[in-house]
């Protein structure tokens, strides 16, 4: 399965490629307490 993400700088869809094999990480600084949760 291929994952595409939108590059908001160029407006184009680009294939997502992990930097380290098949491992992907995500930094989250805390819950959104003032509105609906979003990424």
C-alpha positions in Angstrom: 0.0 0.0 0.0 1.4 3.4 -1.0 0.7 6.5 1.2 0.5 9.9 -0.5 0.6 13.2 1.4 -0.1 16.7 0.1 2.9 19.0 0.1 1.4 22.3 1.1 4.4 24.3 -0.2 4.0 23.0 -3.8 0.4 21.8 -3.7 1.4 18.4 -5.1 0.7 14.9 -3.8 3.9 13.1 -3.0 4.6 9.5 -2.1 5.5 9.2 1.6 8.8 7.3 2.2 10.0 6.6 5.7 13.5 7.7 6.6 14.4 4.4 8.4 13.1 1.3 6.7 9.5 0.6 7.6 9.5 2.6 10.8 7.6 5.8 11.2 7.4 8.1 14.2 5.2 11.0 15.1 5.8 13.8 17.6 2.8 15.0 19.5 3.2 17.9 22.0 0.0 17.3 23.9 -3.7 17.0 23.7 -5.8 19.7 22.0 -8.0 20.8 24.9 -9.6 23.9 23.3 -11.0 22.3 20.1 -11.5 18.9 18.3 -8.4 16.7 18.0 -6.5 17.0 14.7 -3.2 16.1 13.0 
